[in-house]
Amino acid sequence: MAEVNVSLGERSYTIYIGNALLSNYVENLPHKLNQQLLIITNPTISQYYLKPLLNTLSGHQIEIFEMRDGEQFKSLDSYAEAMDILINAGFNRDCGIIALGGGVVGDLAGFVASTFQRGVDSYQIPTTLLSQVDSSVGGKTAVNHPQGKNLIGTFYQPKSVVIDIDCLQTLTERDYRSGLAEIVKYGVIYDADFFQWLERHTAELNQQDPATLTYAIQRSCEIKAEVVALDEREKGLRALLNLGHTFGHAIEAATEYGAWTHGEAVAAGIIIASKLSEVTQRLNSSDFRRIKDLLLALGLPTKGPQMPWQDWLDYMQRDKKVKDGQLHFVLPVAIGQAEVVSTIEHDTVAAVITECC
């Protein structure tokens, strides 16, 4: 079992990565688990992993909320349902919330934990590749609004993150590849050696080789832990983790959180951001081609959907990265390096989007 520490003073916690961790969940935690526990999951996940988790939690008061499956259900309605369960069950400030599922479950569970009785313990058990390498780490919680993704949320760190690689065996091919987009992101923005390693191991990643996958997850978590420790509330460095997300979130919102997975939208968004960087002479053409080739080799989309420029603009202007009325873009300037840019003319952005969609 590998361990990655997220160093945030009294809010520090450990990410545990390995096989067969779910069936030994309680034994793997270094701290005592709360007596009252709400498990938030969904039917897709619960059919495989709820029973093994429950078998380790004998003696606890357990409530279960099976939210509906899909990004469109990461909503205030689902949040209210979870709150009703907690209140009706008489849960108190000593309870804990366990997220058993992907990013949608994890984001909602974290938001519930951060707001119930002004904050209770939160635990992440991510079961998708995307949530294992991204959303379960770093303490971002949220629900969506019809006009934009993750517009309602908090920063709230979990007590622990347990990543059981075995959970990936039940992922669909599409959902697995969606997680690879976030892994590529870390190489593009932060670690040129890791990006090169990914280029050399595309065949193993496509075949879901366990050893290759374990290293990719561990290195992704290490990078995110380093960035979060330096900038927990996204005042500077952590903003780089949003590479591709301004465009990706616009794609998701425009398609009503159904037609595109988050990872697919981020992959297309990375291409748009990289092309924008190339066009504005920040990124050389060779590095742009390497980014595009790696995403293609991993079976990810490199073209976004077509929609009017005004729709793109409307969705992007609702994004959380807008400051002082200006759009801010995370742009790669070399493999392993990125920066936030806010001085690009709308006509340039519109032309690049047209080319990439």
C-alpha atoms as a printed R data frame, in Angstrom:
    type eleno elety resid chain resno       x      y       z
1   ATOM     1    CA   MET     A     1   0.000  0.000   0.000
2   ATOM     2    CA   ALA     A     2   1.317  3.429  -0.999
3   ATOM     3    CA   GLU     A     3   0.665  6.498   1.135
4   ATOM     4    CA   VAL     A     4   0.604 10.140   0.052
5   ATOM     5    CA   ASN     A     5   0.362 12.858   2.698
6   ATOM     6    CA   VAL     A     6  -1.535 16.091   2.108
7   ATOM     7    CA   SER     A     7   0.248 18.560   4.407
8   ATOM     8    CA   LEU     A     8  -2.181 21.198   5.669
9   ATOM     9    CA   GLY     A     9  -1.264 21.591   9.317
10  ATOM    10    CA   GLU     A    10  -4.072 20.421  11.588
11  ATOM    11    CA   ARG     A    11  -6.136 19.560   8.478
12  ATOM    12    CA   SER     A    12  -3.492 17.190   7.090
13  ATOM    13    CA   TYR     A    13  -4.566 13.738   5.981
14  ATOM    14    CA   THR     A    14  -3.277 10.677   4.167
15  ATOM    15    CA   ILE     A    15  -4.234  9.154   0.814
16  ATOM    16    CA   TYR     A    16  -3.966  5.361   0.865
17  ATOM    17    CA   ILE     A    17  -3.483  3.592  -2.483
18  ATOM    18    CA   GLY     A    18  -3.532 -0.162  -2.963
19  ATOM    19    CA   ASN     A    19  -5.492 -3.333  -3.630
20  ATOM    20    CA   ALA     A    20  -8.227 -4.915  -1.461
21  ATOM    21    CA   LEU     A    21  -8.412 -1.828   0.768
22  ATOM    22    CA   LEU     A    22 -12.206 -1.658   0.832
23  ATOM    23    CA   SER     A    23 -12.673 -5.011   2.553
24  ATOM    24    CA   ASN     A    24 -10.255 -3.873   5.273
25  ATOM    25    CA   TYR     A    25 -11.449 -0.279   5.406
26  ATOM    26    CA   VAL     A    26 -11.629  0.245   9.168
27  ATOM    27    CA   GLU     A    27  -8.336 -1.556   9.813
28  ATOM    28    CA   ASN     A    28  -6.529  0.712   7.335
29  ATOM    29    CA   LEU     A    29  -7.589  3.960   9.005
30  ATOM    30    CA   PRO     A    30  -5.204  5.396  11.605
31  ATOM    31    CA   HIS     A    31  -8.051  7.008  13.547
32  ATOM    32    CA   LYS     A    32 -11.290  5.856  15.120
33  ATOM    33    CA   LEU     A    33 -14.308  6.047  12.842
34  ATOM    34    CA   ASN     A    34 -17.426  7.957  13.911
35  ATOM    35    CA   GLN     A    35 -20.265  6.008  15.541
36  ATOM    36    CA   GLN     A    36 -22.913  7.631  13.328
37  ATOM    37    CA   LEU     A    37 -22.138  7.338   9.621
38  ATOM    38    CA   LEU     A    38 -24.007  8.371   6.487
39  ATOM    39    CA   ILE     A    39 -22.785  6.586   3.358
40  ATOM    40    CA   ILE     A    40 -23.543  8.518   0.178
41  ATOM    41    CA   THR     A    41 -23.339  6.401  -2.965
42  ATOM    42    CA   ASN     A    42 -25.400  5.579  -6.063
43  ATOM    43    CA   PRO     A    43 -27.003  2.377  -7.413
44  ATOM    44    CA   THR     A    44 -24.271  1.817  -9.991
45  ATOM    45    CA   ILE     A    45 -21.612  1.725  -7.275
46  ATOM    46    CA   SER     A    46 -23.578  0.231  -4.403
47  ATOM    47    CA   GLN     A    47 -24.283 -3.028  -6.257
48  ATOM    48    CA   TYR     A    48 -20.554 -3.769  -6.198
49  ATOM    49    CA   TYR     A    49 -19.041 -2.040  -3.184
50  ATOM    50    CA   LEU     A    50 -21.643 -1.167  -0.563
51  ATOM    51    CA   LYS     A    51 -21.830 -4.636   1.003
52  ATOM    52    CA   PRO     A    52 -18.033 -5.058   1.383
53  ATOM    53    CA   LEU     A    53 -17.892 -1.647   3.073
54  ATOM    54    CA   LEU     A    54 -20.841 -2.386   5.370
55  ATOM    55    CA   ASN     A    55 -19.179 -5.644   6.441
56  ATOM    56    CA   THR     A    56 -16.349 -3.606   7.955
57  ATOM    57    CA   LEU     A    57 -18.684 -1.201   9.801
58  ATOM    58    CA   SER     A    58 -20.501 -3.521  12.221
59  ATOM    59    CA   GLY     A    59 -21.465 -1.755  15.432
60  ATOM    60    CA   HIS     A    60 -21.939  1.637  13.800
61  ATOM    61    CA   GLN     A    61 -25.222  3.470  13.280
62  ATOM    62    CA   ILE     A    62 -25.442  3.517   9.482
63  ATOM    63    CA   GLU     A    63 -27.694  5.466   7.149
64  ATOM    64    CA   ILE     A    64 -27.431  5.175   3.369
65  ATOM    65    CA   PHE     A    65 -28.301  7.723   0.711
66  ATOM    66    CA   GLU     A    66 -28.309  6.331  -2.822
67  ATOM    67    CA   MET     A    67 -28.433  9.406  -4.998
68  ATOM    68    CA   ARG     A    68 -29.309  9.031  -8.650
69  ATOM    69    CA   ASP     A    69 -26.373  8.444 -10.979
70  ATOM    70    CA   GLY     A    70 -25.228 11.309 -13.166
71  ATOM    71    CA   GLU     A    71 -23.678 14.781 -13.101
72  ATOM    72    CA   GLN     A    72 -27.143 16.346 -13.409
73  ATOM    73    CA   PHE     A    73 -28.004 14.943  -9.954
74  ATOM    74    CA   LYS     A    74 -25.139 16.766  -8.227
75  ATOM    75    CA   SER     A    75 -27.770 19.304  -7.292
76  ATOM    76    CA   LEU     A    76 -29.395 21.195  -4.458
77  ATOM    77    CA   ASP     A    77 -32.273 18.708  -4.613
78  ATOM    78    CA   SER     A    78 -29.910 15.802  -3.874
79  ATOM    79    CA   TYR     A    79 -28.236 17.877  -1.178
80  ATOM    80    CA   ALA     A    80 -31.610 18.452   0.481
81  ATOM    81    CA   GLU     A    81 -32.385 14.725   0.362
82  ATOM    82    CA   ALA     A    82 -29.129 13.924   2.154
83  ATOM    83    CA   MET     A    83 -29.810 16.595   4.771
84  ATOM    84    CA   ASP     A    84 -33.290 15.188   5.398
85  ATOM    85    CA   ILE     A    85 -31.785 11.754   6.083
86  ATOM    86    CA   LEU     A    86 -29.257 13.155   8.550
87  ATOM    87    CA   ILE     A    87 -31.815 15.242  10.415
88  ATOM    88    CA   ASN     A    88 -34.535 12.572  10.493
89  ATOM    89    CA   ALA     A    89 -32.037  9.991  11.787
90  ATOM    90    CA   GLY     A    90 -31.015 12.281  14.636
91  ATOM    91    CA   PHE     A    91 -27.367 12.523  13.582
92  ATOM    92    CA   ASN     A    92 -25.261 14.915  15.661
93  ATOM    93    CA   ARG     A    93 -22.035 16.886  15.243
94  ATOM    94    CA   ASP     A    94 -19.954 13.783  15.964
95  ATOM    95    CA   CYS     A    95 -21.183 11.944  12.855
96  ATOM    96    CA   GLY     A    96 -19.240 11.280   9.679
97  ATOM    97    CA   ILE     A    97 -20.054 11.268   5.965
98  ATOM    98    CA   ILE     A    98 -18.517  8.589   3.733
99  ATOM    99    CA   ALA     A    99 -18.434  9.174  -0.020
100 ATOM   100    CA   LEU     A   100 -18.478  5.830  -1.850
101 ATOM   101    CA   GLY     A   101 -18.430  6.570  -5.557
102 ATOM   102    CA   GLY     A   102 -17.050  8.823  -8.248
103 ATOM   103    CA   GLY     A   103 -16.648 12.573  -8.446
104 ATOM   104    CA   VAL     A   104 -20.360 13.369  -8.330
105 ATOM   105    CA   VAL     A   105 -20.819 11.396  -5.114
106 ATOM   106    CA   GLY     A   106 -17.614 12.750  -3.614
107 ATOM   107    CA   ASP     A   107 -18.414 16.395  -4.366
108 ATOM   108    CA   LEU     A   108 -21.932 16.124  -2.959
109 ATOM   109    CA   ALA     A   109 -20.834 14.174   0.128
110 ATOM   110    CA   GLY     A   110 -18.111 16.681   0.880
111 ATOM   111    CA   PHE     A   111 -20.536 19.578   0.561
112 ATOM   112    CA   VAL     A   112 -23.011 17.839   2.866
113 ATOM   113    CA   ALA     A   113 -20.251 17.198   5.419
114 ATOM   114    CA   SER     A   114 -19.010 20.781   5.272
115 ATOM   115    CA   THR     A   115 -22.434 22.270   5.971
116 ATOM   116    CA   PHE     A   116 -24.295 19.819   8.238
117 ATOM   117    CA   GLN     A   117 -24.205 21.349  11.726
118 ATOM   118    CA   ARG     A   118 -21.444 23.660  10.440
119 ATOM   119    CA   GLY     A   119 -19.118 20.820   9.536
120 ATOM   120    CA   VAL     A   120 -18.700 17.117  10.349
121 ATOM   121    CA   ASP     A   121 -16.047 14.547   9.424
122 ATOM   122    CA   SER     A   122 -15.778 13.579   5.768
123 ATOM   123    CA   TYR     A   123 -14.220 10.443   4.257
124 ATOM   124    CA   GLN     A   124 -13.545  9.765   0.582
125 ATOM   125    CA   ILE     A   125 -13.593  6.299  -1.019
126 ATOM   126    CA   PRO     A   126 -13.302  7.159  -4.739
127 ATOM   127    CA   THR     A   127 -14.265  4.321  -7.070
128 ATOM   128    CA   THR     A   128 -13.559  5.875 -10.487
129 ATOM   129    CA   LEU     A   129 -10.168  6.723 -11.931
130 ATOM   130    CA   LEU     A   130 -11.140 10.357 -12.367
131 ATOM   131    CA   SER     A   131 -12.166 10.760  -8.731
132 ATOM   132    CA   GLN     A   132  -9.116  8.833  -7.510
133 ATOM   133    CA   VAL     A   133  -6.651 11.175  -9.178
134 ATOM   134    CA   ASP     A   134  -8.547 14.436  -8.868
135 ATOM   135    CA   SER     A   135 -11.830 15.223  -7.147
136 ATOM   136    CA   SER     A   136 -11.350 13.153  -3.975
137 ATOM   137    CA   VAL     A   137  -8.115 14.996  -3.133
138 ATOM   138    CA   GLY     A   138  -7.844 18.624  -2.118
139 ATOM   139    CA   GLY     A   139 -11.114 19.408  -0.376
140 ATOM   140    CA   LYS     A   140 -13.163 21.020  -3.130
141 ATOM   141    CA   THR     A   141 -16.863 20.305  -2.581
142 ATOM   142    CA   ALA     A   142 -19.794 21.479  -4.660
143 ATOM   143    CA   VAL     A   143 -23.145 21.055  -6.311
144 ATOM   144    CA   ASN     A   144 -24.073 22.335  -9.744
145 ATOM   145    CA   HIS     A   145 -26.511 25.044 -10.763
146 ATOM   146    CA   PRO     A   146 -28.374 24.877 -14.100
147 ATOM   147    CA   GLN     A   147 -26.330 27.873 -15.257
148 ATOM   148    CA   GLY     A   148 -22.934 26.479 -14.363
149 ATOM   149    CA   LYS     A   149 -20.927 23.672 -12.825
150 ATOM   150    CA   ASN     A   150 -19.755 23.700  -9.191
151 ATOM   151    CA   LEU     A   151 -21.079 27.202  -8.557
152 ATOM   152    CA   ILE     A   152 -22.250 26.300  -5.030
153 ATOM   153    CA   GLY     A   153 -19.622 24.756  -2.786
154 ATOM   154    CA   THR     A   154 -16.911 24.989  -0.151
155 ATOM   155    CA   PHE     A   155 -13.287 24.124   0.554
156 ATOM   156    CA   TYR     A   156 -13.437 21.317   3.134
157 ATOM   157    CA   GLN     A   157 -10.739 18.694   3.580
158 ATOM   158    CA   PRO     A   158 -11.580 15.027   4.211
159 ATOM   159    CA   LYS     A   159 -10.178 13.043   7.135
160 ATOM   160    CA   SER     A   160  -8.754 10.447   4.748
161 ATOM   161    CA   VAL     A   161  -8.870  9.183   1.164
162 ATOM   162    CA   VAL     A   162  -8.787  5.431   0.507
163 ATOM   163    CA   ILE     A   163  -8.122  4.455  -3.116
164 ATOM   164    CA   ASP     A   164  -8.769  0.791  -3.835
165 ATOM   165    CA   ILE     A   165  -7.379  0.023  -7.294
166 ATOM   166    CA   ASP     A   166  -9.643 -3.030  -7.505
167 ATOM   167    CA   CYS     A   167 -12.675 -0.745  -7.840
168 ATOM   168    CA   LEU     A   168 -11.543  0.184 -11.339
169 ATOM   169    CA   GLN     A   169 -12.371 -3.320 -12.588
170 ATOM   170    CA   THR     A   170 -16.063 -2.444 -12.825
171 ATOM   171    CA   LEU     A   171 -15.569  0.844 -14.696
172 ATOM   172    CA   THR     A   172 -16.839  1.191 -18.233
173 ATOM   173    CA   GLU     A   173 -14.172  1.767 -20.871
174 ATOM   174    CA   ARG     A   174 -15.488  5.285 -21.380
175 ATOM   175    CA   ASP     A   175 -15.333  6.203 -17.712
176 ATOM   176    CA   TYR     A   176 -11.859  4.721 -17.386
177 ATOM   177    CA   ARG     A   177 -10.566  6.842 -20.263
178 ATOM   178    CA   SER     A   178 -12.198  9.917 -18.759
179 ATOM   179    CA   GLY     A   179  -9.911  9.543 -15.760
180 ATOM   180    CA   LEU     A   180  -6.855  9.416 -17.998
181 ATOM   181    CA   ALA     A   181  -7.564 13.013 -19.087
182 ATOM   182    CA   GLU     A   182  -6.926 14.311 -15.573
183 ATOM   183    CA   ILE     A   183  -3.727 12.241 -15.347
184 ATOM   184    CA   VAL     A   184  -2.451 13.829 -18.565
185 ATOM   185    CA   LYS     A   185  -3.258 17.245 -17.094
186 ATOM   186    CA   TYR     A   186  -0.749 16.772 -14.274
187 ATOM   187    CA   GLY     A   187   2.056 16.066 -16.707
188 ATOM   188    CA   VAL     A   188   1.174 19.069 -18.869
189 ATOM   189    CA   ILE     A   189   1.066 21.622 -16.048
190 ATOM   190    CA   TYR     A   190   3.593 20.340 -13.531
191 ATOM   191    CA   ASP     A   191   5.871 17.431 -14.391
192 ATOM   192    CA   ALA     A   192   7.563 17.027 -17.778
193 ATOM   193    CA   ASP     A   193   9.149 13.730 -16.710
194 ATOM   194    CA   PHE     A   194   5.741 12.324 -15.809
195 ATOM   195    CA   PHE     A   195   4.342 13.475 -19.156
196 ATOM   196    CA   GLN     A   196   7.186 11.658 -20.925
197 ATOM   197    CA   TRP     A   197   6.521  8.577 -18.806
198 ATOM   198    CA   LEU     A   198   2.877  8.673 -19.908
199 ATOM   199    CA   GLU     A   199   3.969  8.891 -23.550
200 ATOM   200    CA   ARG     A   200   6.089  5.754 -23.074
201 ATOM   201    CA   HIS     A   201   3.334  3.807 -21.301
202 ATOM   202    CA   THR     A   202   0.198  4.481 -23.365
203 ATOM   203    CA   ALA     A   203  -0.104  0.799 -24.310
204 ATOM   204    CA   GLU     A   204   0.005 -0.316 -20.665
205 ATOM   205    CA   LEU     A   205  -2.485  2.379 -19.647
206 ATOM   206    CA   ASN     A   206  -4.847  1.366 -22.447
207 ATOM   207    CA   GLN     A   207  -4.609 -2.224 -21.238
208 ATOM   208    CA   GLN     A   208  -5.177 -1.113 -17.620
209 ATOM   209    CA   ASP     A   209  -1.952 -2.754 -16.468
210 ATOM   210    CA   PRO     A   210  -2.179 -2.727 -12.631
211 ATOM   211    CA   ALA     A   211   1.415 -1.691 -11.889
212 ATOM   212    CA   THR     A   212   1.373  1.097 -14.487
213 ATOM   213    CA   LEU     A   213  -1.990  2.307 -13.278
214 ATOM   214    CA   THR     A   214  -0.910  2.300  -9.639
215 ATOM   215    CA   TYR     A   215   2.095  4.488 -10.412
216 ATOM   216    CA   ALA     A   216   0.011  6.878 -12.534
217 ATOM   217    CA   ILE     A   217  -2.504  7.285  -9.707
218 ATOM   218    CA   GLN     A   218   0.172  7.698  -7.056
219 ATOM   219    CA   ARG     A   219   2.120 10.315  -9.025
220 ATOM   220    CA   SER     A   220  -1.074 12.231  -9.840
221 ATOM   221    CA   CYS     A   221  -2.017 12.289  -6.148
222 ATOM   222    CA   GLU     A   222   1.510 13.380  -5.197
223 ATOM   223    CA   ILE     A   223   1.345 16.298  -7.596
224 ATOM   224    CA   LYS     A   224  -2.083 17.383  -6.436
225 ATOM   225    CA   ALA     A   225  -1.041 17.033  -2.773
226 ATOM   226    CA   GLU     A   226   2.009 19.238  -3.396
227 ATOM   227    CA   VAL     A   227  -0.066 21.903  -5.137
228 ATOM   228    CA   VAL     A   228  -2.856 21.878  -2.533
229 ATOM   229    CA   ALA     A   229  -0.356 22.111   0.335
230 ATOM   230    CA   LEU     A   230   1.086 25.262  -1.243
231 ATOM   231    CA   ASP     A   231  -2.240 26.855  -2.220
232 ATOM   232    CA   GLU     A   232  -5.255 25.276  -0.526
233 ATOM   233    CA   ARG     A   233  -7.824 27.883  -1.554
234 ATOM   234    CA   GLU     A   234  -6.744 28.470  -5.137
235 ATOM   235    CA   LYS     A   235  -5.219 31.920  -4.809
236 ATOM   236    CA   GLY     A   236  -2.385 31.170  -7.211
237 ATOM   237    CA   LEU     A   237  -0.632 27.880  -8.034
238 ATOM   238    CA   ARG     A   238  -3.687 25.659  -7.527
239 ATOM   239    CA   ALA     A   239  -5.473 27.488 -10.334
240 ATOM   240    CA   LEU     A   240  -3.183 25.617 -12.752
241 ATOM   241    CA   LEU     A   241  -5.101 22.427 -11.900
242 ATOM   242    CA   ASN     A   242  -7.966 23.958 -13.880
243 ATOM   243    CA   LEU     A   243  -6.216 23.407 -17.206
244 ATOM   244    CA   GLY     A   244  -8.953 22.647 -19.741
245 ATOM   245    CA   HIS     A   245 -11.707 23.127 -17.183
246 ATOM   246    CA   THR     A   246 -12.995 26.562 -18.212
247 ATOM   247    CA   PHE     A   247 -13.731 25.191 -21.672
248 ATOM   248    CA   GLY     A   248 -14.651 21.746 -20.336
249 ATOM   249    CA   HIS     A   249 -17.206 23.071 -17.877
250 ATOM   250    CA   ALA     A   250 -18.784 25.109 -20.688
251 ATOM   251    CA   ILE     A   251 -19.098 21.921 -22.739
252 ATOM   252    CA   GLU     A   252 -20.689 20.059 -19.821
253 ATOM   253    CA   ALA     A   253 -23.157 22.840 -19.025
254 ATOM   254    CA   ALA     A   254 -24.104 23.358 -22.670
255 ATOM   255    CA   THR     A   255 -24.811 19.648 -23.094
256 ATOM   256    CA   GLU     A   256 -26.758 19.537 -19.805
257 ATOM   257    CA   TYR     A   257 -24.231 17.353 -17.975
258 ATOM   258    CA   GLY     A   258 -25.188 14.264 -19.917
259 ATOM   259    CA   ALA     A   259 -23.696 13.924 -23.403
260 ATOM   260    CA   TRP     A   260 -20.053 14.423 -22.356
261 ATOM   261    CA   THR     A   261 -18.268 12.953 -19.348
262 ATOM   262    CA   HIS     A   262 -16.162 15.340 -17.274
263 ATOM   263    CA   GLY     A   263 -12.934 13.765 -18.499
264 ATOM   264    CA   GLU     A   264 -13.962 13.947 -22.141
265 ATOM   265    CA   ALA     A   265 -14.857 17.619 -21.750
266 ATOM   266    CA   VAL     A   266 -11.543 18.323 -19.994
267 ATOM   267    CA   ALA     A   267  -9.606 16.553 -22.760
268 ATOM   268    CA   ALA     A   268 -11.251 18.746 -25.397
269 ATOM   269    CA   GLY     A   269 -10.671 21.742 -23.126
270 ATOM   270    CA   ILE     A   270  -6.954 20.938 -22.826
271 ATOM   271    CA   ILE     A   271  -6.688 20.964 -26.612
272 ATOM   272    CA   ILE     A   272  -8.478 24.322 -26.866
273 ATOM   273    CA   ALA     A   273  -6.245 25.811 -24.155
274 ATOM   274    CA   SER     A   274  -3.103 24.392 -25.777
275 ATOM   275    CA   LYS     A   275  -4.067 25.678 -29.223
276 ATOM   276    CA   LEU     A   276  -4.849 29.091 -27.703
277 ATOM   277    CA   SER     A   277  -1.387 29.065 -26.150
278 ATOM   278    CA   GLU     A   278   0.208 28.089 -29.464
279 ATOM   279    CA   VAL     A   279  -1.695 30.767 -31.396
280 ATOM   280    CA   THR     A   280  -0.613 33.444 -28.895
281 ATOM   281    CA   GLN     A   281   2.998 32.219 -29.185
282 ATOM   282    CA   ARG     A   282   3.320 30.913 -25.645
283 ATOM   283    CA   LEU     A   283   3.539 27.197 -26.519
284 ATOM   284    CA   ASN     A   284   5.621 25.821 -29.359
285 ATOM   285    CA   SER     A   285   3.985 23.695 -32.049
286 ATOM   286    CA   SER     A   286   5.996 20.603 -31.121
287 ATOM   287    CA   ASP     A   287   4.663 20.617 -27.551
288 ATOM   288    CA   PHE     A   288   1.114 21.190 -28.788
289 ATOM   289    CA   ARG     A   289   1.445 18.152 -31.041
290 ATOM   290    CA   ARG     A   290   2.785 16.028 -28.164
291 ATOM   291    CA   ILE     A   291  -0.202 16.962 -25.986
292 ATOM   292    CA   LYS     A   292  -2.667 16.194 -28.765
293 ATOM   293    CA   ASP     A   293  -0.933 12.937 -29.695
294 ATOM   294    CA   LEU     A   294  -0.962 11.700 -26.099
295 ATOM   295    CA   LEU     A   295  -4.683 12.378 -25.704
296 ATOM   296    CA   LEU     A   296  -5.382 10.659 -29.021
297 ATOM   297    CA   ALA     A   297  -3.240  7.664 -28.017
298 ATOM   298    CA   LEU     A   298  -5.327  7.307 -24.854
299 ATOM   299    CA   GLY     A   299  -8.594  7.358 -26.802
300 ATOM   300    CA   LEU     A   300  -9.735 10.786 -25.657
301 ATOM   301    CA   PRO     A   301 -11.574 13.421 -27.740
302 ATOM   302    CA   THR     A   302  -9.549 16.284 -29.164
303 ATOM   303    CA   LYS     A   303 -12.492 18.147 -30.709
304 ATOM   304    CA   GLY     A   304 -15.172 19.968 -28.746
305 ATOM   305    CA   PRO     A   305 -18.834 20.267 -29.764
306 ATOM   306    CA   GLN     A   306 -19.951 23.012 -32.086
307 ATOM   307    CA   MET     A   307 -22.000 25.818 -30.548
308 ATOM   308    CA   PRO     A   308 -22.300 29.564 -31.133
309 ATOM   309    CA   TRP     A   309 -19.531 31.762 -29.739
310 ATOM   310    CA   GLN     A   310 -22.034 33.681 -27.617
311 ATOM   311    CA   ASP     A   311 -23.050 30.423 -25.895
312 ATOM   312    CA   TRP     A   312 -19.400 29.623 -25.169
313 ATOM   313    CA   LEU     A   313 -18.929 33.109 -23.784
314 ATOM   314    CA   ASP     A   314 -22.039 32.980 -21.628
315 ATOM   315    CA   TYR     A   315 -21.031 29.677 -20.039
316 ATOM   316    CA   MET     A   316 -17.402 30.698 -19.543
317 ATOM   317    CA   GLN     A   317 -18.376 33.997 -17.930
318 ATOM   318    CA   ARG     A   318 -20.310 32.070 -15.271
319 ATOM   319    CA   ASP     A   319 -17.218 30.018 -14.507
320 ATOM   320    CA   LYS     A   320 -15.492 30.425 -11.131
321 ATOM   321    CA   LYS     A   321 -12.243 31.436 -12.853
322 ATOM   322    CA   VAL     A   322 -13.757 34.800 -13.903
323 ATOM   323    CA   LYS     A   323 -12.272 37.633 -11.818
324 ATOM   324    CA   ASP     A   324 -13.066 41.339 -12.089
325 ATOM   325    CA   GLY     A   325 -15.224 40.553 -15.093
326 ATOM   326    CA   GLN     A   326 -12.287 39.058 -17.015
327 ATOM   327    CA   LEU     A   327 -11.920 35.521 -18.307
328 ATOM   328    CA   HIS     A   328  -8.828 33.805 -16.965
329 ATOM   329    CA   PHE     A   329  -7.340 30.916 -18.932
330 ATOM   330    CA   VAL     A   330  -4.853 28.313 -17.763
331 ATOM   331    CA   LEU     A   331  -2.457 27.884 -20.685
332 ATOM   332    CA   PRO     A   332   0.469 25.456 -20.994
333 ATOM   333    CA   VAL     A   333   3.653 27.305 -21.953
334 ATOM   334    CA   ALA     A   334   5.796 24.154 -22.158
335 ATOM   335    CA   ILE     A   335   5.398 20.503 -21.242
336 ATOM   336    CA   GLY     A   336   5.401 20.575 -17.437
337 ATOM   337    CA   GLN     A   337   4.700 24.300 -17.113
338 ATOM   338    CA   ALA     A   338   1.579 26.486 -17.297
339 ATOM   339    CA   GLU     A   339   0.399 29.971 -16.403
340 ATOM   340    CA   VAL     A   340  -2.847 31.877 -15.905
341 ATOM   341    CA   VAL     A   341  -3.539 34.454 -18.621
342 ATOM   342    CA   SER     A   342  -6.273 37.111 -18.702
343 ATOM   343    CA   THR     A   343  -5.194 39.347 -21.573
344 ATOM   344    CA   ILE     A   344  -6.431 37.472 -24.623
345 ATOM   345    CA   GLU     A   345  -8.909 39.163 -26.950
346 ATOM   346    CA   HIS     A   346 -12.288 37.476 -27.341
347 ATOM   347    CA   ASP     A   347 -11.854 37.360 -31.132
348 ATOM   348    CA   THR     A   348  -8.736 35.222 -30.687
349 ATOM   349    CA   VAL     A   349 -10.481 32.851 -28.286
350 ATOM   350    CA   ALA     A   350 -13.474 32.574 -30.606
351 ATOM   351    CA   ALA     A   351 -11.250 31.746 -33.588
352 ATOM   352    CA   VAL     A   352  -9.400 29.021 -31.679
353 ATOM   353    CA   ILE     A   353 -12.652 27.477 -30.439
354 ATOM   354    CA   THR     A   354 -13.972 27.436 -33.997
355 ATOM   355    CA   GLU     A   355 -10.829 25.639 -35.142
356 ATOM   356    CA   CYS     A   356 -10.936 23.094 -32.293
357 ATOM   357    CA   CYS     A   357 -14.653 22.252 -32.399
